[in-house]
């Protein structure tokens, strides 16, 4: 079942028009890991993609512009993809907090729906 879901997400992301990606960034700091974060407007997902081999489990938290905790997911060791479904979210700025054993990274993502 997990493999089927992963394939579905991969297809959704690959069918996304990246010209409409609102925010993209690469984090490379105390986590010693490269992570790309972007909002896929057509599929309404905030996608967190590890570039290269993910050597540890990373806890990923989503926080709204008021500092309120929204959701949490884990990017598992050896995995390259995690996401937050944003269909029920309002337009605005959100913070993605990535927590690993060697530190924490924070990046802002803007959700702008039509």
N, C-alpha and C positions, 0 to 999 in steps of 0.2 A: 504494500500500500504506500509506504514512504517513497519507494522508487517511482511509482506512478505519479504521486504528487510532485516530486522533484522534476520529472519529465514535463508535467503540465506547466509548472512555473517557468522552466527553461523555454518552453514554446511561447508562453505569454510574453516573456521578456524579449525574446528574439523577434516577436511580431510587433514590438513596440516601436513607434516612430521616435527615434532618439532626437530628432530635430525639435521635438516638443518637450524634451526633458527640461525641467525647471531648474534644478540645481544639481551640479556634479562636483565632486571634490575628491581628492585623494589625501588620506591621513597617513602620515608616516612619522611617528614620534616614539614616545616611551613604550608603546606596545610592541615596537620593533616588527611591525607587520603593516603591509600596505592594504588599505581597505578603501573601496570606492563606494560612495553613497550617492544615490540619486532617486528622484521621484519620477516614476513611470506613469505619466498622466493617463494614458489610455487604459491601462490595467489597474489604476488607482492603488499602486503599491509604492512604499518606500523600500528600496532594495539596498541591501548591504552586501557587497561582493568582495571576497578576499581575493587579492591578486597574488597568485603564487600559493604555496603550501601553507595552510593554517596549522600551526604547530601546537596550539592549545585551545581549549574551550574559551570562547569570549562571550561574556554576558552583554547583551545589547538592550538598553532601556530607551523608551520613547517618552519625552517629557513635553508638555504643551508650553505655550508662551507665558503662562502664569506660574510655571514651575511645578505644575501638578503632574505626578507620575501617571502615564497612560497605559503602557504595556511593556512587557519584557519578553525577550526571546534569547536563544543561545545559538551562536555560530559554533558548531561542534568541530573538534579537532579533525582535520582531514577534509572537512566540508568547505565549500566556497561560497555558499549563498544562504542568506537569511532575509526575511522581509516582514513588513508590517502592512496589513490590509487597511487602507485608509478610506474605504467607501463611506463610513459613518462619521468621518472627521470633517471639521469645518476648514475653510481656507485660512491660511495663516502660517506663522513660523513655528516650527517644532525643533526640539533638540534631540539629537541621537547621541547617547552616551555609551561608549564602548569600554568595557571593563575587562582587563586581563590581569594576569599575575604580575606583570611588570609595570602596570600603570593604567591610566585612564585617558581616553581621547574623547573630545566633545566636538560635535559638528552640527551646524544648523541646516535645516532643510525647510524649504517653503512649499506648501501645498497650495496650488492655485487651480481650482476647478473652473470649468466654463459654466 
